[in-house]
Amino acid sequence: LRNEGSVPKAIGWDASVSVIWRPKAIQNVVFRASAAVFDPGKGFGDLFASAGRDKRFYSLLFNTILSY
């Protein structure tokens, strides 16, 4: 969708892991945690110019669901 010349097809690699914990196996309380790492490739660097374009990007998420 962008009017770029030839952009390499290698966007990058994503690695992620997540855990879900339900204390005492009930559905009233659910804890979720996840972590992800994105290692950008040459295509990502061509599409999105940024100061740290050769660095990895990290994401950490945590949420809690309480039901009554």
LUMTOR-259047 format. One record per residue: residue number from 1; x, y, z of N, C-alpha, C in turn. Coordinates in pm, whole numbers, plus 32768, in hexadecimal, padded with zeros to 4 digits. Example, Ala and Ser with C-alpha at 12.3 -4.5 7.8 and 13.67 -1.06 7.14 Angstrom:
# LUMTOR-259047
@nr 1&n.c1 8527&n.c2 7DC7&n.c3 830C&ca.c1 84CE&ca.c2 7E3E&ca.c3 830C&c.c1 8528&c.c2 7EB6&c.c3 830C
@nr 2&n.c1 8505&n.c2 7F1F&n.c3 82C4&ca.c1 8557&ca.c2 7F96&ca.c3 82CA&c.c1 850A&c.c2 8003&c.c3 8313
//
This chain:
# LUMTOR-259047
@nr 1&n.c1 8050&n.c2 7F88&n.c3 8000&ca.c1 8000&ca.c2 8000&ca.c3 8000&c.c1 8054&c.c2 807E&c.c3 8000
@nr 2&n.c1 80D1&n.c2 8070&n.c3 8021&ca.c1 8128&ca.c2 80E4&ca.c3 801F&c.c1 816D&c.c2 80ED&c.c3 7F99
@nr 3&n.c1 8186&n.c2 8165&n.c3 7F6D&ca.c1 81C6&ca.c2 817A&ca.c3 7EEC&c.c1 825E&c.c2 8178&c.c3 7EFF
@nr 4&n.c1 8291&n.c2 8101&n.c3 7F12&ca.c1 8320&ca.c2 80ED&ca.c3 7F27&c.c1 8357&c.c2 80A3&c.c3 7EAE
@nr 5&n.c1 83D8&n.c2 80A7&n.c3 7E9F&ca.c1 8419&ca.c2 805B&ca.c3 7E35&c.c1 840F&c.c2 7FC6&c.c3 7E53
@nr 6&n.c1 847C&n.c2 7F82&n.c3 7E4F&ca.c1 847C&ca.c2 7EF4&ca.c3 7E6F&c.c1 849A&c.c2 7EE4&c.c3 7F04
@nr 7&n.c1 8439&n.c2 7EAE&n.c3 7F4C&ca.c1 8446&ca.c2 7E97&ca.c3 7FDC&c.c1 8465&c.c2 7E03&c.c3 7FF0
@nr 8&n.c1 84CD&n.c2 7DE0&n.c3 803C&ca.c1 84EA&ca.c2 7D53&ca.c3 8056&c.c1 8474&c.c2 7D0D&c.c3 8099
@nr 9&n.c1 8461&n.c2 7C8E&n.c3 807C&ca.c1 83F1&ca.c2 7C43&ca.c3 80B4&c.c1 8406&c.c2 7C1C&c.c3 8145
@nr 10&n.c1 8481&n.c2 7C1E&n.c3 8177&ca.c1 849E&ca.c2 7BF4&ca.c3 8200&c.c1 8478&c.c2 7C64&c.c3 8261
@nr 11&n.c1 8402&n.c2 7C59&n.c3 829E&ca.c1 83D4&ca.c2 7CBD&ca.c3 8300&c.c1 841C&c.c2 7CA8&c.c3 8385
@nr 12&n.c1 842D&n.c2 7C2C&n.c3 83AF&ca.c1 8472&ca.c2 7C0F&ca.c3 842D&c.c1 8439&c.c2 7B93&c.c3 846F
@nr 13&n.c1 8467&n.c2 7B78&n.c3 84E8&ca.c1 843B&ca.c2 7B04&ca.c3 8534&c.c1 83FC&c.c2 7B30&c.c3 85B7
@nr 14&n.c1 8392&n.c2 7AE8&n.c3 85DD&ca.c1 834B&ca.c2 7B03&ca.c3 865A&c.c1 834F&c.c2 7A84&c.c3 86AF
@nr 15&n.c1 8373&n.c2 7A93&n.c3 872D&ca.c1 8370&ca.c2 7A23&ca.c3 878C&c.c1 8320&c.c2 7A50&c.c3 8805
@nr 16&n.c1 82C1&n.c2 79FD&n.c3 882E&ca.c1 826D&ca.c2 7A25&ca.c3 889F&c.c1 824A&c.c2 79AB&c.c3 88F4
@nr 17&n.c1 8228&n.c2 79C8&n.c3 8971&ca.c1 8200&ca.c2 7961&ca.c3 89D0&c.c1 8192&c.c2 799C&c.c3 8A2A
@nr 18&n.c1 8135&n.c2 7948&n.c3 8A52&ca.c1 80CB&ca.c2 7979&ca.c3 8AAB&c.c1 80A5&c.c2 790B&c.c3 8B0E
@nr 19&n.c1 8072&n.c2 7936&n.c3 8B81&ca.c1 8042&ca.c2 78DA&ca.c3 8BE8&c.c1 7FBB&c.c2 790A&c.c3 8C19
@nr 20&n.c1 7F66&n.c2 78AA&n.c3 8C3E&ca.c1 7EE4&ca.c2 78C7&ca.c3 8C79&c.c1 7EDD&c.c2 7877&c.c3 8CFA
@nr 21&n.c1 7EB5&n.c2 78BB&n.c3 8D67&ca.c1 7EAB&ca.c2 7878&ca.c3 8DE8&c.c1 7E21&c.c2 7893&c.c3 8E22
@nr 22&n.c1 7DDD&n.c2 7827&n.c3 8E44&ca.c1 7D5B&ca.c2 782F&ca.c3 8E87&c.c1 7D6A&c.c2 77EE&c.c3 8F10
@nr 23&n.c1 7D70&n.c2 783E&n.c3 8F7B&ca.c1 7D81&ca.c2 7803&ca.c3 9000&c.c1 7D0F&c.c2 77A2&c.c3 9020
@nr 24&n.c1 7D32&n.c2 772D&n.c3 904F&ca.c1 7CD2&ca.c2 76C4&ca.c3 9074&c.c1 7C78&c.c2 769D&c.c3 8FFF
@nr 25&n.c1 7CA6&n.c2 76B5&n.c3 8F85&ca.c1 7C5E&ca.c2 768E&ca.c3 8F0A&c.c1 7BD1&c.c2 76C8&c.c3 8F03
@nr 26&n.c1 7BC0&n.c2 7743&n.c3 8F33&ca.c1 7B3D&ca.c2 7785&ca.c3 8F29&c.c1 7B42&c.c2 77ED&c.c3 8EB9
@nr 27&n.c1 7AD0&n.c2 7813&n.c3 8E86&ca.c1 7AC9&ca.c2 7877&ca.c3 8E1C&c.c1 7AB1&c.c2 7903&c.c3 8E53
@nr 28&n.c1 7AA0&n.c2 7914&n.c3 8ED4&ca.c1 7A83&ca.c2 7997&ca.c3 8F0E&c.c1 7AFD&c.c2 79F2&c.c3 8F11
@nr 29&n.c1 7B73&n.c2 79B8&n.c3 8F18&ca.c1 7BEF&ca.c2 7A05&ca.c3 8F19&c.c1 7C4D&c.c2 79C5&c.c3 8EB3
@nr 30&n.c1 7C7A&n.c2 7A17&n.c3 8E52&ca.c1 7CD4&ca.c2 79E6&ca.c3 8DEB&c.c1 7D45&c.c2 7A4B&c.c3 8DDB
@nr 31&n.c1 7DC0&n.c2 7A1B&n.c3 8DE5&ca.c1 7E36&ca.c2 7A6F&ca.c3 8DD1&c.c1 7E77&c.c2 7A46&c.c3 8D4C
@nr 32&n.c1 7E9D&n.c2 7AA9&n.c3 8CFD&ca.c1 7EE0&ca.c2 7A8F&ca.c3 8C7D&c.c1 7F5C&c.c2 7AE6&c.c3 8C73
@nr 33&n.c1 7FC9&n.c2 7AAB&n.c3 8C43&ca.c1 8045&ca.c2 7AF5&ca.c3 8C2E&c.c1 8081&c.c2 7AC8&c.c3 8BAA
@nr 34&n.c1 80BD&n.c2 7B26&n.c3 8B62&ca.c1 80FE&ca.c2 7B03&ca.c3 8AE4&c.c1 8176&c.c2 7B5F&c.c3 8ACD
@nr 35&n.c1 81D5&n.c2 7B2A&n.c3 8A82&ca.c1 824C&ca.c2 7B76&ca.c3 8A5D&c.c1 826C&c.c2 7B56&c.c3 89CB
@nr 36&n.c1 8299&n.c2 7BBC&n.c3 8981&ca.c1 82B9&ca.c2 7BAA&ca.c3 88F4&c.c1 8335&c.c2 7BFB&c.c3 88D1
@nr 37&n.c1 8381&n.c2 7BC7&n.c3 8871&ca.c1 83F8&ca.c2 7C0B&ca.c3 883D&c.c1 83EC&c.c2 7C09&c.c3 87A5
@nr 38&n.c1 8400&n.c2 7C7D&n.c3 8767&ca.c1 83FF&ca.c2 7C88&ca.c3 86D6&c.c1 8489&c.c2 7CB2&c.c3 86A8
@nr 39&n.c1 84C4&n.c2 7C5F&n.c3 8653&ca.c1 8547&ca.c2 7C7B&ca.c3 861A&c.c1 8531&c.c2 7CA8&c.c3 8589
@nr 40&n.c1 8538&n.c2 7D2A&n.c3 856E&ca.c1 8514&ca.c2 7D5D&ca.c3 84E9&c.c1 8578&c.c2 7D33&c.c3 847E
@nr 41&n.c1 8541&n.c2 7D1C&n.c3 8407&ca.c1 8593&ca.c2 7CFC&ca.c3 8393&c.c1 85A7&c.c2 7D77&c.c3 833B
@nr 42&n.c1 85E0&n.c2 7D63&n.c3 82C6&ca.c1 85FD&ca.c2 7DD3&ca.c3 826C&c.c1 857E&c.c2 7E14&c.c3 8236
@nr 43&n.c1 8517&n.c2 7DC7&n.c3 821F&ca.c1 849A&ca.c2 7DFE&ca.c3 81ED&c.c1 8459&c.c2 7E5C&c.c3 8251
@nr 44&n.c1 845E&n.c2 7E3A&n.c3 82D0&ca.c1 8427&ca.c2 7E8F&ca.c3 8338&c.c1 8473&c.c2 7F13&c.c3 833F
@nr 45&n.c1 84F7&n.c2 7F0C&n.c3 8336&ca.c1 8549&ca.c2 7F85&ca.c3 833A&c.c1 852E&c.c2 7FE1&c.c3 82C3
@nr 46&n.c1 8511&n.c2 7FA9&n.c3 824F&ca.c1 84F1&ca.c2 7FFC&ca.c3 81DA&c.c1 8469&c.c2 803D&c.c3 81E5
@nr 47&n.c1 8409&n.c2 7FF7&n.c3 8221&ca.c1 8381&ca.c2 802D&ca.c3 822B&c.c1 8372&c.c2 8092&c.c3 829C
@nr 48&n.c1 83B3&n.c2 807A&n.c3 830C&ca.c1 83A2&ca.c2 80CF&ca.c3 8382&c.c1 8429&c.c2 8106&c.c3 83AE
@nr 49&n.c1 8445&n.c2 8180&n.c3 838A&ca.c1 84C3&ca.c2 81C0&ca.c3 83B2&c.c1 84B6&c.c2 81EF&c.c3 8442
@nr 50&n.c1 8512&n.c2 81C2&n.c3 8496&ca.c1 8515&ca.c2 81ED&ca.c3 8522&c.c1 85A6&c.c2 81F4&c.c3 854F
@nr 51&n.c1 85BC&n.c2 8237&n.c3 85C0&ca.c1 8644&ca.c2 8249&ca.c3 85F2&c.c1 8684&c.c2 81C3&c.c3 8617
@nr 52&n.c1 8636&n.c2 8168&n.c3 8650&ca.c1 866C&ca.c2 80E7&ca.c3 867A&c.c1 8640&c.c2 8077&c.c3 861F
@nr 53&n.c1 864E&n.c2 8088&n.c3 859E&ca.c1 8615&ca.c2 8027&ca.c3 8541&c.c1 865B&c.c2 7FA0&c.c3 8541
@nr 54&n.c1 86D2&n.c2 7F95&n.c3 8574&ca.c1 8716&ca.c2 7F14&ca.c3 857A&c.c1 8708&c.c2 7ED1&c.c3 8601
@nr 55&n.c1 86BC&n.c2 7F0C&n.c3 865B&ca.c1 86AA&ca.c2 7ED4&ca.c3 86E1&c.c1 862F&c.c2 7E7B&c.c3 86E5
@nr 56&n.c1 8627&n.c2 7E2C&n.c3 874B&ca.c1 85B2&ca.c2 7DD6&ca.c3 8760&c.c1 8545&c.c2 7E24&c.c3 87A8
@nr 57&n.c1 84CA&n.c2 7DF9&n.c3 8791&ca.c1 8457&ca.c2 7E36&ca.c3 87D2&c.c1 841D&c.c2 7DD0&c.c3 8834
@nr 58&n.c1 83F8&n.c2 7E00&n.c3 88AC&ca.c1 83C7&ca.c2 7DA9&ca.c3 8916&c.c1 833A&c.c2 7DD0&c.c3 893E
@nr 59&n.c1 82ED&n.c2 7D6D&n.c3 896B&ca.c1 8266&ca.c2 7D85&ca.c3 899B&c.c1 824C&c.c2 7D2B&c.c3 8A12
@nr 60&n.c1 821B&n.c2 7D65&n.c3 8A7F&ca.c1 81F3&ca.c2 7D1B&ca.c3 8AF6&c.c1 8163&c.c2 7D3F&c.c3 8B16
@nr 61&n.c1 810F&n.c2 7CDC&n.c3 8B2B&ca.c1 8083&ca.c2 7CF3&ca.c3 8B4A&c.c1 805A&c.c2 7CA0&c.c3 8BC3
@nr 62&n.c1 8004&n.c2 7CD9&n.c3 8C15&ca.c1 7FCC&ca.c2 7C92&ca.c3 8C88&c.c1 7F3E&c.c2 7CC3&c.c3 8C9C
@nr 63&n.c1 7EE1&n.c2 7C67&n.c3 8CAF&ca.c1 7E5A&ca.c2 7C90&ca.c3 8CD0&c.c1 7E1A&c.c2 7C2D&c.c3 8D2F
@nr 64&n.c1 7DB3&n.c2 7C5C&n.c3 8D72&ca.c1 7D67&ca.c2 7C0D&ca.c3 8DD2&c.c1 7CD3&c.c2 7C1B&c.c3 8DB1
@nr 65&n.c1 7C8E&n.c2 7BAC&n.c3 8DB0&ca.c1 7BFE&ca.c2 7BAE&ca.c3 8D9A&c.c1 7BBB&c.c2 7B7E&c.c3 8E1A
@nr 66&n.c1 7B64&n.c2 7BD3&n.c3 8E4F&ca.c1 7B18&ca.c2 7BB2&ca.c3 8EC7&c.c1 7A84&c.c2 7BA9&c.c3 8EA1
@nr 67&n.c1 7A45&n.c2 7B3A&n.c3 8EC0&ca.c1 79B7&ca.c2 7B26&ca.c3 8EA1&c.c1 7968&c.c2 7B14&c.c3 8F20
@nr 68&n.c1 78EE&n.c2 7B44&n.c3 8F1C&ca.c1 7897&ca.c2 7B32&ca.c3 8F90&c.c1 7817&c.c2 7AEF&c.c3 8F64
//
